[in-house]
Protein backbone atom coordinates (compact mmCIF):
# COMPACT_ATOMS: atom_id res chain seq x y z
CA UNK A 1 0.00 0.00 0.00
CA UNK A 2 1.07 3.56 -0.70
CA UNK A 3 -0.26 5.89 1.98
CA UNK A 4 0.32 9.62 1.57
CA UNK A 5 -0.03 12.13 4.39
CA UNK A 6 -0.98 15.60 3.16
CA UNK A 7 -2.52 18.87 4.35
CA UNK A 8 -4.08 21.87 2.73
CA UNK A 9 -1.82 24.21 4.68
CA UNK A 10 1.49 24.12 6.50
CA UNK A 11 1.74 23.81 10.26
CA UNK A 12 -1.18 21.47 10.83
CA UNK A 13 0.95 18.55 12.08
CA UNK A 14 1.26 16.55 8.85
CA UNK A 15 4.80 15.35 9.57
CA UNK A 16 3.87 14.65 13.19
CA UNK A 17 1.11 12.28 12.04
CA UNK A 18 3.30 10.68 9.35
CA UNK A 19 6.20 10.04 11.73
CA UNK A 20 4.13 8.71 14.61
CA UNK A 21 2.05 6.48 12.36
CA UNK A 22 5.27 5.03 10.94
CA UNK A 23 6.83 4.45 14.36
CA UNK A 24 3.67 2.81 15.69
CA UNK A 25 3.70 0.25 12.86
CA UNK A 26 7.39 -0.61 12.67
CA UNK A 27 7.03 -3.80 14.72
CA UNK A 28 4.32 -5.29 12.50
CA UNK A 29 5.08 -4.11 8.96
CA UNK A 30 7.91 -3.72 6.49
CA UNK A 31 8.00 0.06 6.17
CA UNK A 32 9.44 2.63 3.82
CA UNK A 33 9.23 6.34 4.62
CA UNK A 34 9.54 8.84 1.77
CA UNK A 35 9.87 12.48 2.81
CA UNK A 36 8.75 14.30 -0.34
CA UNK A 37 8.65 17.74 1.26
CA UNK A 38 11.92 18.41 -0.54
CA UNK A 39 11.99 22.16 0.03
CA UNK A 40 12.08 21.74 3.80
CA UNK A 41 12.30 18.06 4.82
CA UNK A 42 12.09 17.57 8.57
CA UNK A 43 11.01 13.98 9.24
CA UNK A 44 14.66 13.04 9.83
CA UNK A 45 14.65 15.13 13.00
CA UNK A 46 12.23 12.62 14.53
CA UNK A 47 13.08 9.33 12.81
CA UNK A 48 16.83 10.00 13.17
CA UNK A 49 17.90 7.69 10.32
CA UNK A 50 21.45 6.61 9.70
CA UNK A 51 22.19 7.95 6.21
CA UNK A 52 24.02 5.29 4.21
CA UNK A 53 24.35 6.88 0.78
CA UNK A 54 23.53 9.94 -1.27
CA UNK A 55 22.59 10.39 -4.92
CA UNK A 56 22.52 13.54 -6.99
CA UNK A 57 19.24 14.11 -8.84
CA UNK A 58 19.19 15.69 -12.29
CA UNK A 59 16.59 16.94 -14.74
CA UNK A 60 17.15 16.53 -18.52
CA UNK A 61 17.43 19.98 -20.15
CA UNK A 62 17.35 20.35 -23.97
CA UNK A 63 20.50 21.45 -25.75
CA UNK A 64 20.12 22.61 -29.36
CA UNK A 65 22.54 21.39 -32.04
CA UNK A 66 22.22 24.43 -34.26
CA UNK A 67 24.16 22.86 -37.12
CA UNK A 68 21.19 20.50 -37.55
CA UNK A 69 18.39 22.86 -36.57
CA UNK A 70 16.19 24.33 -39.29
CA UNK A 71 14.42 26.65 -36.78
CA UNK A 72 11.05 25.17 -37.74
CA UNK A 73 9.59 25.97 -34.30
CA UNK A 74 8.20 22.50 -33.61
CA UNK A 75 10.02 22.25 -30.27
CA UNK A 76 8.52 25.51 -28.99
CA UNK A 77 5.11 24.47 -30.29
CA UNK A 78 5.05 21.24 -28.28
CA UNK A 79 6.51 22.71 -25.07
CA UNK A 80 3.63 23.26 -22.64
CA UNK A 81 5.85 25.27 -20.31
CA UNK A 82 7.26 27.85 -22.76
CA UNK A 83 10.80 26.74 -22.01
CA UNK A 84 11.85 27.18 -25.67
CA UNK A 85 11.68 30.20 -27.94
CA UNK A 86 12.63 29.83 -31.62
CA UNK A 87 13.99 32.96 -33.27
CA UNK A 88 15.13 33.46 -36.86
CA UNK A 89 18.61 32.03 -36.38
CA UNK A 90 18.72 30.67 -32.85
CA UNK A 91 16.74 28.82 -30.22
CA UNK A 92 16.57 30.12 -26.66
CA UNK A 93 16.31 27.57 -23.83
CA UNK A 94 14.90 28.74 -20.49
CA UNK A 95 16.17 25.99 -18.21
CA UNK A 96 14.30 27.30 -15.17
CA UNK A 97 10.97 26.66 -16.96
CA UNK A 98 11.84 23.20 -18.29
CA UNK A 99 10.06 20.26 -16.63
CA UNK A 100 12.29 17.65 -18.28
CA UNK A 101 9.45 15.89 -20.09
CA UNK A 102 11.56 15.20 -23.20
CA UNK A 103 8.78 16.09 -25.63
CA UNK A 104 10.90 18.55 -27.61
CA UNK A 105 13.70 16.09 -28.31
CA UNK A 106 11.23 13.30 -29.10
CA UNK A 107 9.29 15.35 -31.66
CA UNK A 108 12.12 17.35 -33.26
CA UNK A 109 11.96 16.39 -36.98
CA UNK A 110 15.69 17.04 -37.47
CA UNK A 111 16.82 15.27 -34.27
CA UNK A 112 18.62 18.49 -33.43
CA UNK A 113 18.01 18.34 -29.67
CA UNK A 114 20.04 16.38 -27.17
CA UNK A 115 19.53 16.42 -23.43
CA UNK A 116 21.99 17.27 -20.70
CA UNK A 117 21.50 16.63 -17.02
CA UNK A 118 21.12 19.64 -14.76
CA UNK A 119 21.45 19.04 -11.04
CA UNK A 120 18.34 19.89 -9.01
CA UNK A 121 19.13 18.38 -5.61
CA UNK A 122 20.12 15.27 -3.72
CA UNK A 123 18.45 12.16 -2.36
CA UNK A 124 19.64 10.59 0.88
CA UNK A 125 19.01 6.93 1.71
CA UNK A 126 19.18 5.39 5.15
CA UNK A 127 17.55 3.32 7.85
CA UNK A 128 15.83 4.15 11.10
CA UNK A 129 15.91 0.81 12.90
CA UNK A 130 13.79 -1.39 10.59
CA UNK A 131 12.35 1.56 8.65
CA UNK A 132 13.77 2.27 5.19
CA UNK A 133 14.13 6.03 4.85
CA UNK A 134 14.54 8.31 1.82
CA UNK A 135 14.29 12.07 1.59
CA UNK A 136 15.23 14.73 -0.92
CA UNK A 137 16.79 18.15 -0.58
CA UNK A 138 16.11 20.61 -3.37
CA UNK A 139 19.10 22.78 -4.27
CA UNK A 140 18.85 26.45 -3.32
CA UNK A 141 17.66 28.50 -6.28
CA UNK A 142 15.80 25.66 -8.01
CA UNK A 143 12.33 26.77 -9.01
CA UNK A 144 10.58 23.39 -9.26
CA UNK A 145 10.40 20.51 -6.82
CA UNK A 146 8.17 17.97 -8.72
CA UNK A 147 11.11 16.48 -10.72
CA UNK A 148 12.94 15.67 -7.47
CA UNK A 149 9.75 14.30 -5.91
CA UNK A 150 9.35 12.03 -8.96
CA UNK A 151 12.88 10.70 -8.45
CA UNK A 152 12.15 9.90 -4.80
CA UNK A 153 8.91 8.11 -5.65
CA UNK A 154 10.73 5.95 -8.19
CA UNK A 155 12.45 4.37 -5.17
CA UNK A 156 9.15 3.14 -3.67
CA UNK A 157 9.37 -0.52 -2.65
CA UNK A 158 6.25 -2.49 -3.59
CA UNK A 159 7.07 -5.04 -0.87
CA UNK A 160 6.65 -2.41 1.86
CA UNK A 161 3.98 -0.23 3.32
CA UNK A 162 5.11 3.06 1.80
CA UNK A 163 4.32 6.19 3.80
CA UNK A 164 4.78 9.47 1.93
CA UNK A 165 5.13 12.76 3.78
CA UNK A 166 3.84 15.20 1.14
CA UNK A 167 4.55 18.94 0.94
CA UNK A 168 1.87 21.28 2.34
CA UNK A 169 -0.70 23.01 0.16
CA UNK A 170 -2.49 21.92 -3.02
CA UNK A 171 -0.07 22.94 -5.78
CA UNK A 172 2.02 20.88 -8.21
CA UNK A 173 4.46 19.43 -5.61
CA UNK A 174 1.57 18.04 -3.57
CA UNK A 175 -0.11 16.53 -6.61
CA UNK A 176 3.16 14.88 -7.66
CA UNK A 177 3.65 13.47 -4.15
CA UNK A 178 0.16 12.02 -3.64
CA UNK A 179 -0.40 10.82 -7.21
CA UNK A 180 -0.69 7.03 -7.30
CA UNK A 181 -1.50 6.70 -3.59
CA UNK A 182 -3.93 4.03 -2.47
CA UNK A 183 -5.12 6.35 0.29
CA UNK A 184 -4.36 9.89 1.39
CA UNK A 185 -4.70 11.10 4.93
CA UNK A 186 -5.42 14.82 5.29
CA UNK A 187 -4.26 16.50 8.49
CA UNK A 188 -6.09 19.66 9.47
CA UNK A 189 -6.88 21.86 12.46
CA UNK A 190 -10.27 23.11 13.73
CA UNK A 191 -9.85 26.73 12.64
CA UNK A 192 -11.27 28.79 9.74
CA UNK A 193 -7.90 28.60 7.97
CA UNK A 194 -7.74 24.85 8.52
CA UNK A 195 -11.24 24.35 7.12
CA UNK A 196 -10.64 26.56 4.08
CA UNK A 197 -7.49 24.72 3.08
CA UNK A 198 -8.97 21.32 3.90
CA UNK A 199 -11.70 22.02 1.34
CA UNK A 200 -9.07 22.79 -1.30
CA UNK A 201 -7.18 19.59 -0.48
CA UNK A 202 -10.35 17.47 -0.63
CA UNK A 203 -11.22 18.90 -4.05
CA UNK A 204 -7.71 18.11 -5.28
CA UNK A 205 -7.83 14.51 -4.11
CA UNK A 206 -11.28 14.02 -5.60
CA UNK A 207 -9.92 15.16 -8.98
CA UNK A 208 -7.17 12.56 -8.59
CA UNK A 209 -9.72 9.94 -7.44
CA UNK A 210 -7.75 9.12 -4.31
CA UNK A 211 -9.80 7.98 -1.30
CA UNK A 212 -9.21 10.09 1.78
CA UNK A 213 -9.82 10.49 5.47
CA UNK A 214 -9.11 13.28 7.93
CA UNK A 215 -7.07 13.64 11.11
CA UNK A 216 -7.91 16.72 13.22
CA UNK A 217 -4.86 17.94 15.12
CA UNK A 218 -4.95 20.40 18.03
CA UNK A 219 -8.54 19.29 18.57
CA UNK A 220 -10.45 21.56 20.93
CA UNK A 221 -8.83 24.91 20.11
CA UNK A 222 -11.46 26.06 17.64
CA UNK A 223 -14.98 25.20 16.56
CA UNK A 224 -16.86 22.22 15.11
CA UNK A 225 -16.97 23.45 11.53
CA UNK A 226 -14.36 20.97 10.29
CA UNK A 227 -16.34 18.05 11.68
CA UNK A 228 -19.58 19.44 10.26
CA UNK A 229 -17.97 19.80 6.83
CA UNK A 230 -16.62 16.25 6.91
CA UNK A 231 -20.03 14.94 7.92
CA UNK A 232 -21.74 16.79 5.05
CA UNK A 233 -19.16 15.59 2.53
CA UNK A 234 -19.14 12.02 3.86
CA UNK A 235 -15.42 12.19 4.68
CA UNK A 236 -14.43 10.02 7.64
CA UNK A 237 -12.69 11.70 10.58
CA UNK A 238 -10.33 8.89 11.53
CA UNK A 239 -8.50 10.43 14.48
CA UNK A 240 -8.42 13.52 16.68
CA UNK A 241 -5.30 14.68 18.54
CA UNK A 242 -6.05 17.12 21.36
CA UNK A 243 -4.24 20.38 21.94
CA UNK A 244 -1.50 19.27 24.36
CA UNK A 245 1.43 21.35 25.52
CA UNK A 246 3.48 18.20 26.18
CA UNK A 247 3.17 17.21 22.51
CA UNK A 248 4.35 20.66 21.44
CA UNK A 249 7.32 20.53 23.82
CA UNK A 250 8.31 17.07 22.57
CA UNK A 251 8.07 18.30 18.96
CA UNK A 252 10.36 21.24 19.71
CA UNK A 253 12.91 18.78 21.11
CA UNK A 254 12.74 16.46 18.08
CA UNK A 255 10.89 13.72 19.94
CA UNK A 256 7.83 11.84 18.71
CA UNK A 257 4.48 11.64 20.48
CA UNK A 258 4.72 7.92 21.09
CA UNK A 259 8.19 8.34 22.55
CA UNK A 260 6.92 10.71 25.23
CA UNK A 261 3.35 9.38 25.51
CA UNK A 262 3.43 5.64 24.62
CA UNK A 263 -0.35 5.31 24.94
CA UNK A 264 -0.64 7.00 21.55
CA UNK A 265 0.97 3.99 19.87
CA UNK A 266 -2.32 2.10 20.07
CA UNK A 267 -4.27 5.12 18.77
CA UNK A 268 -2.06 5.34 15.67
CA UNK A 269 -2.34 1.59 15.10
CA UNK A 270 -6.11 1.93 15.22
CA UNK A 271 -5.82 4.77 12.71
CA UNK A 272 -4.07 2.45 10.27
CA UNK A 273 -6.64 -0.30 10.88
CA UNK A 274 -9.39 2.15 9.91
CA UNK A 275 -7.49 3.01 6.72
CA UNK A 276 -7.17 -0.69 5.90
CA UNK A 277 -10.92 -1.17 6.29
CA UNK A 278 -11.64 1.83 4.05
CA UNK A 279 -9.31 0.55 1.33
CA UNK A 280 -10.61 -2.99 1.53
C-alpha positions as a Markdown table, in Angstrom:
| # | Residue | x | y | z |
|---|---|---|---|---|
| 1 | Unk | 0.0 | 0.0 | 0.0 |
| 2 | Unk | 1.1 | 3.6 | -0.7 |
| 3 | Unk | -0.3 | 5.9 | 2.0 |
| 4 | Unk | 0.3 | 9.6 | 1.6 |
| 5 | Unk | 0.0 | 12.1 | 4.4 |
| 6 | Unk | -1.0 | 15.6 | 3.2 |
| 7 | Unk | -2.5 | 18.9 | 4.3 |
| 8 | Unk | -4.1 | 21.9 | 2.7 |
| 9 | Unk | -1.8 | 24.2 | 4.7 |
| 10 | Unk | 1.5 | 24.1 | 6.5 |
| 11 | Unk | 1.7 | 23.8 | 10.3 |
| 12 | Unk | -1.2 | 21.5 | 10.8 |
| 13 | Unk | 0.9 | 18.5 | 12.1 |
| 14 | Unk | 1.3 | 16.6 | 8.9 |
| 15 | Unk | 4.8 | 15.4 | 9.6 |
| 16 | Unk | 3.9 | 14.6 | 13.2 |
| 17 | Unk | 1.1 | 12.3 | 12.0 |
| 18 | Unk | 3.3 | 10.7 | 9.3 |
| 19 | Unk | 6.2 | 10.0 | 11.7 |
| 20 | Unk | 4.1 | 8.7 | 14.6 |
| 21 | Unk | 2.1 | 6.5 | 12.4 |
| 22 | Unk | 5.3 | 5.0 | 10.9 |
| 23 | Unk | 6.8 | 4.4 | 14.4 |
| 24 | Unk | 3.7 | 2.8 | 15.7 |
| 25 | Unk | 3.7 | 0.2 | 12.9 |
| 26 | Unk | 7.4 | -0.6 | 12.7 |
| 27 | Unk | 7.0 | -3.8 | 14.7 |
| 28 | Unk | 4.3 | -5.3 | 12.5 |
| 29 | Unk | 5.1 | -4.1 | 9.0 |
| 30 | Unk | 7.9 | -3.7 | 6.5 |
| 31 | Unk | 8.0 | 0.1 | 6.2 |
| 32 | Unk | 9.4 | 2.6 | 3.8 |
| 33 | Unk | 9.2 | 6.3 | 4.6 |
| 34 | Unk | 9.5 | 8.8 | 1.8 |
| 35 | Unk | 9.9 | 12.5 | 2.8 |
| 36 | Unk | 8.8 | 14.3 | -0.3 |
| 37 | Unk | 8.7 | 17.7 | 1.3 |
| 38 | Unk | 11.9 | 18.4 | -0.5 |
| 39 | Unk | 12.0 | 22.2 | 0.0 |
| 40 | Unk | 12.1 | 21.7 | 3.8 |
| 41 | Unk | 12.3 | 18.1 | 4.8 |
| 42 | Unk | 12.1 | 17.6 | 8.6 |
| 43 | Unk | 11.0 | 14.0 | 9.2 |
| 44 | Unk | 14.7 | 13.0 | 9.8 |
| 45 | Unk | 14.7 | 15.1 | 13.0 |
| 46 | Unk | 12.2 | 12.6 | 14.5 |
| 47 | Unk | 13.1 | 9.3 | 12.8 |
| 48 | Unk | 16.8 | 10.0 | 13.2 |
| 49 | Unk | 17.9 | 7.7 | 10.3 |
| 50 | Unk | 21.5 | 6.6 | 9.7 |
| 51 | Unk | 22.2 | 8.0 | 6.2 |
| 52 | Unk | 24.0 | 5.3 | 4.2 |
| 53 | Unk | 24.4 | 6.9 | 0.8 |
| 54 | Unk | 23.5 | 9.9 | -1.3 |
| 55 | Unk | 22.6 | 10.4 | -4.9 |
| 56 | Unk | 22.5 | 13.5 | -7.0 |
| 57 | Unk | 19.2 | 14.1 | -8.8 |
| 58 | Unk | 19.2 | 15.7 | -12.3 |
| 59 | Unk | 16.6 | 16.9 | -14.7 |
| 60 | Unk | 17.1 | 16.5 | -18.5 |
| 61 | Unk | 17.4 | 20.0 | -20.1 |
| 62 | Unk | 17.3 | 20.4 | -24.0 |
| 63 | Unk | 20.5 | 21.4 | -25.8 |
| 64 | Unk | 20.1 | 22.6 | -29.4 |
| 65 | Unk | 22.5 | 21.4 | -32.0 |
| 66 | Unk | 22.2 | 24.4 | -34.3 |
| 67 | Unk | 24.2 | 22.9 | -37.1 |
| 68 | Unk | 21.2 | 20.5 | -37.6 |
| 69 | Unk | 18.4 | 22.9 | -36.6 |
| 70 | Unk | 16.2 | 24.3 | -39.3 |
| 71 | Unk | 14.4 | 26.7 | -36.8 |
| 72 | Unk | 11.1 | 25.2 | -37.7 |
| 73 | Unk | 9.6 | 26.0 | -34.3 |
| 74 | Unk | 8.2 | 22.5 | -33.6 |
| 75 | Unk | 10.0 | 22.3 | -30.3 |
| 76 | Unk | 8.5 | 25.5 | -29.0 |
| 77 | Unk | 5.1 | 24.5 | -30.3 |
| 78 | Unk | 5.0 | 21.2 | -28.3 |
| 79 | Unk | 6.5 | 22.7 | -25.1 |
| 80 | Unk | 3.6 | 23.3 | -22.6 |
| 81 | Unk | 5.9 | 25.3 | -20.3 |
| 82 | Unk | 7.3 | 27.8 | -22.8 |
| 83 | Unk | 10.8 | 26.7 | -22.0 |
| 84 | Unk | 11.8 | 27.2 | -25.7 |
| 85 | Unk | 11.7 | 30.2 | -27.9 |
| 86 | Unk | 12.6 | 29.8 | -31.6 |
| 87 | Unk | 14.0 | 33.0 | -33.3 |
| 88 | Unk | 15.1 | 33.5 | -36.9 |
| 89 | Unk | 18.6 | 32.0 | -36.4 |
| 90 | Unk | 18.7 | 30.7 | -32.8 |
| 91 | Unk | 16.7 | 28.8 | -30.2 |
| 92 | Unk | 16.6 | 30.1 | -26.7 |
| 93 | Unk | 16.3 | 27.6 | -23.8 |
| 94 | Unk | 14.9 | 28.7 | -20.5 |
| 95 | Unk | 16.2 | 26.0 | -18.2 |
| 96 | Unk | 14.3 | 27.3 | -15.2 |
| 97 | Unk | 11.0 | 26.7 | -17.0 |
| 98 | Unk | 11.8 | 23.2 | -18.3 |
| 99 | Unk | 10.1 | 20.3 | -16.6 |
| 100 | Unk | 12.3 | 17.6 | -18.3 |
| 101 | Unk | 9.4 | 15.9 | -20.1 |
| 102 | Unk | 11.6 | 15.2 | -23.2 |
| 103 | Unk | 8.8 | 16.1 | -25.6 |
| 104 | Unk | 10.9 | 18.5 | -27.6 |
| 105 | Unk | 13.7 | 16.1 | -28.3 |
| 106 | Unk | 11.2 | 13.3 | -29.1 |
| 107 | Unk | 9.3 | 15.3 | -31.7 |
| 108 | Unk | 12.1 | 17.3 | -33.3 |
| 109 | Unk | 12.0 | 16.4 | -37.0 |
| 110 | Unk | 15.7 | 17.0 | -37.5 |
| 111 | Unk | 16.8 | 15.3 | -34.3 |
| 112 | Unk | 18.6 | 18.5 | -33.4 |
| 113 | Unk | 18.0 | 18.3 | -29.7 |
| 114 | Unk | 20.0 | 16.4 | -27.2 |
| 115 | Unk | 19.5 | 16.4 | -23.4 |
| 116 | Unk | 22.0 | 17.3 | -20.7 |
| 117 | Unk | 21.5 | 16.6 | -17.0 |
| 118 | Unk | 21.1 | 19.6 | -14.8 |
| 119 | Unk | 21.5 | 19.0 | -11.0 |
| 120 | Unk | 18.3 | 19.9 | -9.0 |
| 121 | Unk | 19.1 | 18.4 | -5.6 |
| 122 | Unk | 20.1 | 15.3 | -3.7 |
| 123 | Unk | 18.4 | 12.2 | -2.4 |
| 124 | Unk | 19.6 | 10.6 | 0.9 |
| 125 | Unk | 19.0 | 6.9 | 1.7 |
| 126 | Unk | 19.2 | 5.4 | 5.2 |
| 127 | Unk | 17.5 | 3.3 | 7.9 |
| 128 | Unk | 15.8 | 4.1 | 11.1 |
| 129 | Unk | 15.9 | 0.8 | 12.9 |
| 130 | Unk | 13.8 | -1.4 | 10.6 |
| 131 | Unk | 12.3 | 1.6 | 8.6 |
| 132 | Unk | 13.8 | 2.3 | 5.2 |
| 133 | Unk | 14.1 | 6.0 | 4.8 |
| 134 | Unk | 14.5 | 8.3 | 1.8 |
| 135 | Unk | 14.3 | 12.1 | 1.6 |
| 136 | Unk | 15.2 | 14.7 | -0.9 |
| 137 | Unk | 16.8 | 18.2 | -0.6 |
| 138 | Unk | 16.1 | 20.6 | -3.4 |
| 139 | Unk | 19.1 | 22.8 | -4.3 |
| 140 | Unk | 18.9 | 26.4 | -3.3 |
| 141 | Unk | 17.7 | 28.5 | -6.3 |
| 142 | Unk | 15.8 | 25.7 | -8.0 |
| 143 | Unk | 12.3 | 26.8 | -9.0 |
| 144 | Unk | 10.6 | 23.4 | -9.3 |
| 145 | Unk | 10.4 | 20.5 | -6.8 |
| 146 | Unk | 8.2 | 18.0 | -8.7 |
| 147 | Unk | 11.1 | 16.5 | -10.7 |
| 148 | Unk | 12.9 | 15.7 | -7.5 |
| 149 | Unk | 9.7 | 14.3 | -5.9 |
| 150 | Unk | 9.4 | 12.0 | -9.0 |
| 151 | Unk | 12.9 | 10.7 | -8.5 |
| 152 | Unk | 12.1 | 9.9 | -4.8 |
| 153 | Unk | 8.9 | 8.1 | -5.7 |
| 154 | Unk | 10.7 | 5.9 | -8.2 |
| 155 | Unk | 12.4 | 4.4 | -5.2 |
| 156 | Unk | 9.2 | 3.1 | -3.7 |
| 157 | Unk | 9.4 | -0.5 | -2.6 |
| 158 | Unk | 6.3 | -2.5 | -3.6 |
| 159 | Unk | 7.1 | -5.0 | -0.9 |
| 160 | Unk | 6.7 | -2.4 | 1.9 |
| 161 | Unk | 4.0 | -0.2 | 3.3 |
| 162 | Unk | 5.1 | 3.1 | 1.8 |
| 163 | Unk | 4.3 | 6.2 | 3.8 |
| 164 | Unk | 4.8 | 9.5 | 1.9 |
| 165 | Unk | 5.1 | 12.8 | 3.8 |
| 166 | Unk | 3.8 | 15.2 | 1.1 |
| 167 | Unk | 4.5 | 18.9 | 0.9 |
| 168 | Unk | 1.9 | 21.3 | 2.3 |
| 169 | Unk | -0.7 | 23.0 | 0.2 |
| 170 | Unk | -2.5 | 21.9 | -3.0 |
| 171 | Unk | -0.1 | 22.9 | -5.8 |
| 172 | Unk | 2.0 | 20.9 | -8.2 |
| 173 | Unk | 4.5 | 19.4 | -5.6 |
| 174 | Unk | 1.6 | 18.0 | -3.6 |
| 175 | Unk | -0.1 | 16.5 | -6.6 |
| 176 | Unk | 3.2 | 14.9 | -7.7 |
| 177 | Unk | 3.6 | 13.5 | -4.2 |
| 178 | Unk | 0.2 | 12.0 | -3.6 |
| 179 | Unk | -0.4 | 10.8 | -7.2 |
| 180 | Unk | -0.7 | 7.0 | -7.3 |
| 181 | Unk | -1.5 | 6.7 | -3.6 |
| 182 | Unk | -3.9 | 4.0 | -2.5 |
| 183 | Unk | -5.1 | 6.3 | 0.3 |
| 184 | Unk | -4.4 | 9.9 | 1.4 |
| 185 | Unk | -4.7 | 11.1 | 4.9 |
| 186 | Unk | -5.4 | 14.8 | 5.3 |
| 187 | Unk | -4.3 | 16.5 | 8.5 |
| 188 | Unk | -6.1 | 19.7 | 9.5 |
| 189 | Unk | -6.9 | 21.9 | 12.5 |
| 190 | Unk | -10.3 | 23.1 | 13.7 |
| 191 | Unk | -9.9 | 26.7 | 12.6 |
| 192 | Unk | -11.3 | 28.8 | 9.7 |
| 193 | Unk | -7.9 | 28.6 | 8.0 |
| 194 | Unk | -7.7 | 24.9 | 8.5 |
| 195 | Unk | -11.2 | 24.4 | 7.1 |
| 196 | Unk | -10.6 | 26.6 | 4.1 |
| 197 | Unk | -7.5 | 24.7 | 3.1 |
| 198 | Unk | -9.0 | 21.3 | 3.9 |
| 199 | Unk | -11.7 | 22.0 | 1.3 |
| 200 | Unk | -9.1 | 22.8 | -1.3 |
| 201 | Unk | -7.2 | 19.6 | -0.5 |
| 202 | Unk | -10.3 | 17.5 | -0.6 |
| 203 | Unk | -11.2 | 18.9 | -4.1 |
| 204 | Unk | -7.7 | 18.1 | -5.3 |
| 205 | Unk | -7.8 | 14.5 | -4.1 |
| 206 | Unk | -11.3 | 14.0 | -5.6 |
| 207 | Unk | -9.9 | 15.2 | -9.0 |
| 208 | Unk | -7.2 | 12.6 | -8.6 |
| 209 | Unk | -9.7 | 9.9 | -7.4 |
| 210 | Unk | -7.7 | 9.1 | -4.3 |
| 211 | Unk | -9.8 | 8.0 | -1.3 |
| 212 | Unk | -9.2 | 10.1 | 1.8 |
| 213 | Unk | -9.8 | 10.5 | 5.5 |
| 214 | Unk | -9.1 | 13.3 | 7.9 |
| 215 | Unk | -7.1 | 13.6 | 11.1 |
| 216 | Unk | -7.9 | 16.7 | 13.2 |
| 217 | Unk | -4.9 | 17.9 | 15.1 |
| 218 | Unk | -5.0 | 20.4 | 18.0 |
| 219 | Unk | -8.5 | 19.3 | 18.6 |
| 220 | Unk | -10.5 | 21.6 | 20.9 |
| 221 | Unk | -8.8 | 24.9 | 20.1 |
| 222 | Unk | -11.5 | 26.1 | 17.6 |
| 223 | Unk | -15.0 | 25.2 | 16.6 |
| 224 | Unk | -16.9 | 22.2 | 15.1 |
| 225 | Unk | -17.0 | 23.5 | 11.5 |
| 226 | Unk | -14.4 | 21.0 | 10.3 |
| 227 | Unk | -16.3 | 18.0 | 11.7 |
| 228 | Unk | -19.6 | 19.4 | 10.3 |
| 229 | Unk | -18.0 | 19.8 | 6.8 |
| 230 | Unk | -16.6 | 16.2 | 6.9 |
| 231 | Unk | -20.0 | 14.9 | 7.9 |
| 232 | Unk | -21.7 | 16.8 | 5.1 |
| 233 | Unk | -19.2 | 15.6 | 2.5 |
| 234 | Unk | -19.1 | 12.0 | 3.9 |
| 235 | Unk | -15.4 | 12.2 | 4.7 |
| 236 | Unk | -14.4 | 10.0 | 7.6 |
| 237 | Unk | -12.7 | 11.7 | 10.6 |
| 238 | Unk | -10.3 | 8.9 | 11.5 |
| 239 | Unk | -8.5 | 10.4 | 14.5 |
| 240 | Unk | -8.4 | 13.5 | 16.7 |
| 241 | Unk | -5.3 | 14.7 | 18.5 |
| 242 | Unk | -6.0 | 17.1 | 21.4 |
| 243 | Unk | -4.2 | 20.4 | 21.9 |
| 244 | Unk | -1.5 | 19.3 | 24.4 |
| 245 | Unk | 1.4 | 21.4 | 25.5 |
| 246 | Unk | 3.5 | 18.2 | 26.2 |
| 247 | Unk | 3.2 | 17.2 | 22.5 |
| 248 | Unk | 4.3 | 20.7 | 21.4 |
| 249 | Unk | 7.3 | 20.5 | 23.8 |
| 250 | Unk | 8.3 | 17.1 | 22.6 |
| 251 | Unk | 8.1 | 18.3 | 19.0 |
| 252 | Unk | 10.4 | 21.2 | 19.7 |
| 253 | Unk | 12.9 | 18.8 | 21.1 |
| 254 | Unk | 12.7 | 16.5 | 18.1 |
| 255 | Unk | 10.9 | 13.7 | 19.9 |
| 256 | Unk | 7.8 | 11.8 | 18.7 |
| 257 | Unk | 4.5 | 11.6 | 20.5 |
| 258 | Unk | 4.7 | 7.9 | 21.1 |
| 259 | Unk | 8.2 | 8.3 | 22.6 |
| 260 | Unk | 6.9 | 10.7 | 25.2 |
| 261 | Unk | 3.3 | 9.4 | 25.5 |
| 262 | Unk | 3.4 | 5.6 | 24.6 |
| 263 | Unk | -0.3 | 5.3 | 24.9 |
| 264 | Unk | -0.6 | 7.0 | 21.6 |
| 265 | Unk | 1.0 | 4.0 | 19.9 |
| 266 | Unk | -2.3 | 2.1 | 20.1 |
| 267 | Unk | -4.3 | 5.1 | 18.8 |
| 268 | Unk | -2.1 | 5.3 | 15.7 |
| 269 | Unk | -2.3 | 1.6 | 15.1 |
| 270 | Unk | -6.1 | 1.9 | 15.2 |
| 271 | Unk | -5.8 | 4.8 | 12.7 |
| 272 | Unk | -4.1 | 2.4 | 10.3 |
| 273 | Unk | -6.6 | -0.3 | 10.9 |
| 274 | Unk | -9.4 | 2.1 | 9.9 |
| 275 | Unk | -7.5 | 3.0 | 6.7 |
| 276 | Unk | -7.2 | -0.7 | 5.9 |
| 277 | Unk | -10.9 | -1.2 | 6.3 |
| 278 | Unk | -11.6 | 1.8 | 4.0 |
| 279 | Unk | -9.3 | 0.5 | 1.3 |
| 280 | Unk | -10.6 | -3.0 | 1.5 |
